[in-house]
Amino acid sequence: MANVGRFGPLRHLRAEPNQFILHYKGGKVVKSGAGIAYFFNPLSAAVAQVPVEDCETTFLLNERASDFQEVAVQCTLAYRIADHARAAGRVNFTISLETGLWLEQPLDRLAALWAQKALEPVRKFVSGAPVVEVVQKGAEQIRASLDASLRSDAELTAIGLELVTVQVSRVAPTAELEKAMQTPTREALQQKADEAMFSRRALAVEKERAIKENELATELELEKRRTQLIEQKGENQLLEIQRVATTEKARVEAEVARATTIARGDAEKARIAAEGEAKRQLLLADAEAEKNRIAADAHARDYLRRASGESEGRKLWDAVEQEREANRVALWKETPQRVASAFAMQTAATKIDKVNHLNVTPDLLRALFEEMATERTSK
């Protein structure tokens, strides 16, 4: 947009470097250029502002493919105005001398022109191919067709327009058709995803199985190692027992040998002591025997000496004893029977320590009473 200032009855215009100014007076161009600034009389002037920079326009074309399916083609064109005077002569680029704004929308008219010119090559390609081919390969072919057609268009050249670039942003069918076209691919991708998931699960199961087998193998190996360890411990304990037994046996043999040696020494000492004691006892026995023999000889001599004197006394003593026994027998013969019985019982009573039972029968008492009665009668 150009800047227009008021200075009394005059106006001052200042344009930007990307703005090409065409100043008309009397139907002729009296001043032109990009980025110019000047004073002018608004009563006799007409000013057109043509853009110098590249302009872009985007439009959407809806066409039908050979299989009667709707296709939307979105294009973006970049163009510039090569001949400003021609463009200003064909399209109204006049600006307001009060505000500096375009009186109309010239760029919108140029955009419509570009869309109209692009419609024929796009329609020609889309209508001659099925929708699948248009969607898959149409973007590049449409771009090439548009580029060639628009660059060779004489009307655009006459207007002073020049194509810079053309881009086909999107070639797509209707939403329902696009969804239907996406379904096989989506299903194929889903199938691949399912296969990938199944493969992943199978791989996970395989890995899990491998892990389980590895764990089982590890457990088996641990059990084998544990068994080997137990066997080794048993062997070690057996070896230790054998070592201890060997050591104990050696110690016992040493003790036995030492005890045997000590016993042999003690036995030898005992034998020597016994032999000495036997010899001593033999000597003592010989001495005692000799002593006894001497004493016996002396006693025998003394006995013989006394025996010759005692034999007379013995004979006298025997005679006295025989006389005393004869007197005693005679006394008992004269003693009554009951008195003898009494003395016998008295003597028996002195010999008996304890009487457990005493049986006095009627016959015994009758005999005693009869004897006492007989004795009294005789008196």
Contacts in CASP RR format, 6 or more apart in sequence:
PFRMAT RR
TARGET T0000
AUTHOR 0000-0000-0000
METHOD contacts of the structure
MODEL  1
MANVGRFGPLRHLRAEPNQFILHYKGGKVVKSGAGIAYFFNPLSAAVAQV
PVEDCETTFLLNERASDFQEVAVQCTLAYRIADHARAAGRVNFTISLETG
LWLEQPLDRLAALWAQKALEPVRKFVSGAPVVEVVQKGAEQIRASLDASL
RSDAELTAIGLELVTVQVSRVAPTAELEKAMQTPTREALQQKADEAMFSR
RALAVEKERAIKENELATELELEKRRTQLIEQKGENQLLEIQRVATTEKA
RVEAEVARATTIARGDAEKARIAAEGEAKRQLLLADAEAEKNRIAADAHA
RDYLRRASGESEGRKLWDAVEQEREANRVALWKETPQRVASAFAMQTAAT
KIDKVNHLNVTPDLLRALFEEMATERTSK
1 19 0 8 1.000
1 49 0 8 1.000
1 95 0 8 1.000
1 100 0 8 1.000
1 101 0 8 1.000
2 13 0 8 1.000
2 14 0 8 1.000
2 15 0 8 1.000
2 16 0 8 1.000
2 19 0 8 1.000
2 21 0 8 1.000
2 47 0 8 1.000
2 49 0 8 1.000
2 95 0 8 1.000
2 100 0 8 1.000
3 13 0 8 1.000
3 14 0 8 1.000
3 15 0 8 1.000
3 100 0 8 1.000
4 11 0 8 1.000
4 12 0 8 1.000
4 13 0 8 1.000
4 95 0 8 1.000
4 96 0 8 1.000
4 97 0 8 1.000
4 98 0 8 1.000
4 99 0 8 1.000
4 100 0 8 1.000
5 11 0 8 1.000
5 12 0 8 1.000
5 13 0 8 1.000
6 12 0 8 1.000
7 39 0 8 1.000
9 41 0 8 1.000
10 39 0 8 1.000
10 40 0 8 1.000
10 41 0 8 1.000
10 42 0 8 1.000
11 39 0 8 1.000
11 40 0 8 1.000
11 41 0 8 1.000
11 42 0 8 1.000
11 45 0 8 1.000
11 97 0 8 1.000
12 37 0 8 1.000
12 38 0 8 1.000
12 39 0 8 1.000
12 40 0 8 1.000
13 21 0 8 1.000
13 36 0 8 1.000
13 37 0 8 1.000
13 38 0 8 1.000
13 39 0 8 1.000
13 40 0 8 1.000
13 47 0 8 1.000
13 100 0 8 1.000
14 35 0 8 1.000
14 36 0 8 1.000
14 37 0 8 1.000
15 21 0 8 1.000
15 33 0 8 1.000
15 34 0 8 1.000
15 35 0 8 1.000
15 36 0 8 1.000
15 37 0 8 1.000
15 49 0 8 1.000
16 35 0 8 1.000
17 34 0 8 1.000
17 35 0 8 1.000
17 52 0 8 1.000
18 34 0 8 1.000
18 51 0 8 1.000
18 52 0 8 1.000
18 53 0 8 1.000
19 34 0 8 1.000
19 35 0 8 1.000
19 49 0 8 1.000
19 50 0 8 1.000
19 51 0 8 1.000
19 52 0 8 1.000
20 32 0 8 1.000
20 33 0 8 1.000
20 34 0 8 1.000
20 49 0 8 1.000
20 50 0 8 1.000
20 51 0 8 1.000
20 52 0 8 1.000
20 81 0 8 1.000
20 84 0 8 1.000
21 31 0 8 1.000
21 32 0 8 1.000
21 33 0 8 1.000
21 34 0 8 1.000
21 35 0 8 1.000
21 36 0 8 1.000
21 47 0 8 1.000
21 48 0 8 1.000
21 49 0 8 1.000
22 29 0 8 1.000
22 32 0 8 1.000
22 33 0 8 1.000
22 47 0 8 1.000
22 48 0 8 1.000
22 49 0 8 1.000
22 50 0 8 1.000
22 84 0 8 1.000
22 85 0 8 1.000
22 88 0 8 1.000
22 93 0 8 1.000
23 29 0 8 1.000
23 30 0 8 1.000
23 31 0 8 1.000
23 32 0 8 1.000
23 38 0 8 1.000
23 40 0 8 1.000
23 45 0 8 1.000
23 46 0 8 1.000
23 47 0 8 1.000
24 30 0 8 1.000
24 45 0 8 1.000
24 46 0 8 1.000
24 47 0 8 1.000
24 48 0 8 1.000
25 44 0 8 1.000
25 45 0 8 1.000
25 46 0 8 1.000
26 44 0 8 1.000
27 46 0 8 1.000
29 85 0 8 1.000
31 38 0 8 1.000
31 40 0 8 1.000
32 84 0 8 1.000
32 85 0 8 1.000
34 52 0 8 1.000
40 47 0 8 1.000
42 97 0 8 1.000
45 97 0 8 1.000
46 94 0 8 1.000
47 94 0 8 1.000
47 95 0 8 1.000
47 97 0 8 1.000
48 88 0 8 1.000
48 92 0 8 1.000
48 93 0 8 1.000
48 94 0 8 1.000
48 95 0 8 1.000
49 93 0 8 1.000
49 95 0 8 1.000
49 100 0 8 1.000
49 102 0 8 1.000
50 81 0 8 1.000
50 84 0 8 1.000
50 87 0 8 1.000
50 88 0 8 1.000
50 93 0 8 1.000
51 81 0 8 1.000
51 107 0 8 1.000
52 80 0 8 1.000
52 81 0 8 1.000
53 80 0 8 1.000
54 78 0 8 1.000
54 79 0 8 1.000
54 80 0 8 1.000
54 164 0 8 1.000
55 78 0 8 1.000
55 79 0 8 1.000
55 80 0 8 1.000
55 81 0 8 1.000
55 107 0 8 1.000
55 110 0 8 1.000
56 76 0 8 1.000
56 77 0 8 1.000
56 78 0 8 1.000
57 76 0 8 1.000
57 77 0 8 1.000
57 79 0 8 1.000
57 107 0 8 1.000
57 110 0 8 1.000
57 111 0 8 1.000
57 114 0 8 1.000
57 115 0 8 1.000
58 74 0 8 1.000
58 75 0 8 1.000
58 76 0 8 1.000
58 77 0 8 1.000
58 169 0 8 1.000
59 74 0 8 1.000
59 75 0 8 1.000
59 77 0 8 1.000
59 111 0 8 1.000
59 114 0 8 1.000
59 115 0 8 1.000
59 118 0 8 1.000
60 72 0 8 1.000
60 73 0 8 1.000
60 74 0 8 1.000
60 75 0 8 1.000
61 72 0 8 1.000
61 73 0 8 1.000
61 74 0 8 1.000
61 75 0 8 1.000
61 115 0 8 1.000
61 118 0 8 1.000
61 119 0 8 1.000
61 122 0 8 1.000
61 123 0 8 1.000
62 70 0 8 1.000
62 71 0 8 1.000
62 72 0 8 1.000
62 73 0 8 1.000
63 70 0 8 1.000
63 71 0 8 1.000
63 73 0 8 1.000
63 122 0 8 1.000
63 123 0 8 1.000
63 126 0 8 1.000
63 127 0 8 1.000
64 70 0 8 1.000
64 71 0 8 1.000
64 126 0 8 1.000
64 127 0 8 1.000
65 71 0 8 1.000
65 126 0 8 1.000
65 127 0 8 1.000
65 128 0 8 1.000
65 129 0 8 1.000
65 130 0 8 1.000
65 131 0 8 1.000
65 134 0 8 1.000
66 127 0 8 1.000
66 128 0 8 1.000
66 129 0 8 1.000
66 130 0 8 1.000
66 131 0 8 1.000
67 130 0 8 1.000
67 131 0 8 1.000
69 130 0 8 1.000
69 131 0 8 1.000
69 173 0 8 1.000
69 174 0 8 1.000
69 177 0 8 1.000
70 173 0 8 1.000
70 174 0 8 1.000
70 177 0 8 1.000
71 126 0 8 1.000
71 131 0 8 1.000
71 134 0 8 1.000
71 135 0 8 1.000
71 171 0 8 1.000
71 172 0 8 1.000
71 173 0 8 1.000
72 170 0 8 1.000
72 171 0 8 1.000
72 172 0 8 1.000
72 173 0 8 1.000
72 174 0 8 1.000
73 122 0 8 1.000
73 126 0 8 1.000
73 142 0 8 1.000
73 168 0 8 1.000
73 170 0 8 1.000
73 171 0 8 1.000
74 168 0 8 1.000
74 169 0 8 1.000
74 170 0 8 1.000
74 171 0 8 1.000
75 118 0 8 1.000
75 122 0 8 1.000
75 142 0 8 1.000
75 146 0 8 1.000
75 166 0 8 1.000
75 167 0 8 1.000
75 168 0 8 1.000
75 169 0 8 1.000
76 166 0 8 1.000
76 167 0 8 1.000
76 169 0 8 1.000
77 114 0 8 1.000
77 118 0 8 1.000
77 150 0 8 1.000
77 163 0 8 1.000
77 164 0 8 1.000
77 165 0 8 1.000
77 166 0 8 1.000
77 167 0 8 1.000
78 163 0 8 1.000
78 164 0 8 1.000
78 165 0 8 1.000
78 166 0 8 1.000
79 110 0 8 1.000
79 114 0 8 1.000
79 161 0 8 1.000
79 162 0 8 1.000
79 163 0 8 1.000
79 164 0 8 1.000
80 161 0 8 1.000
80 162 0 8 1.000
80 164 0 8 1.000
81 87 0 8 1.000
81 160 0 8 1.000
81 161 0 8 1.000
81 162 0 8 1.000
82 160 0 8 1.000
82 161 0 8 1.000
82 162 0 8 1.000
83 160 0 8 1.000
86 158 0 8 1.000
86 159 0 8 1.000
86 160 0 8 1.000
87 93 0 8 1.000
87 159 0 8 1.000
87 160 0 8 1.000
87 161 0 8 1.000
90 158 0 8 1.000
90 159 0 8 1.000
90 160 0 8 1.000
91 106 0 8 1.000
91 109 0 8 1.000
91 110 0 8 1.000
91 159 0 8 1.000
92 102 0 8 1.000
92 103 0 8 1.000
92 104 0 8 1.000
92 106 0 8 1.000
93 102 0 8 1.000
93 106 0 8 1.000
94 102 0 8 1.000
94 103 0 8 1.000
94 104 0 8 1.000
95 101 0 8 1.000
95 102 0 8 1.000
95 103 0 8 1.000
96 102 0 8 1.000
96 103 0 8 1.000
110 161 0 8 1.000
113 156 0 8 1.000
113 159 0 8 1.000
113 161 0 8 1.000
114 150 0 8 1.000
117 149 0 8 1.000
117 150 0 8 1.000
117 153 0 8 1.000
117 155 0 8 1.000
117 156 0 8 1.000
118 146 0 8 1.000
118 149 0 8 1.000
118 150 0 8 1.000
120 149 0 8 1.000
121 142 0 8 1.000
121 145 0 8 1.000
121 146 0 8 1.000
121 148 0 8 1.000
121 149 0 8 1.000
122 142 0 8 1.000
122 145 0 8 1.000
122 146 0 8 1.000
124 145 0 8 1.000
125 134 0 8 1.000
125 138 0 8 1.000
125 141 0 8 1.000
125 142 0 8 1.000
125 145 0 8 1.000
126 134 0 8 1.000
126 142 0 8 1.000
129 138 0 8 1.000
131 173 0 8 1.000
131 177 0 8 1.000
131 181 0 8 1.000
132 181 0 8 1.000
134 171 0 8 1.000
135 171 0 8 1.000
135 172 0 8 1.000
135 173 0 8 1.000
135 181 0 8 1.000
138 168 0 8 1.000
138 171 0 8 1.000
139 168 0 8 1.000
139 170 0 8 1.000
139 171 0 8 1.000
140 168 0 8 1.000
142 168 0 8 1.000
142 171 0 8 1.000
143 166 0 8 1.000
143 167 0 8 1.000
143 168 0 8 1.000
146 166 0 8 1.000
146 168 0 8 1.000
147 163 0 8 1.000
147 166 0 8 1.000
150 156 0 8 1.000
150 163 0 8 1.000
150 166 0 8 1.000
151 163 0 8 1.000
156 162 0 8 1.000
156 163 0 8 1.000
172 178 0 8 1.000
173 181 0 8 1.000
332 340 0 8 1.000
335 343 0 8 1.000
336 375 0 8 1.000
337 371 0 8 1.000
338 368 0 8 1.000
338 371 0 8 1.000
338 372 0 8 1.000
338 375 0 8 1.000
END
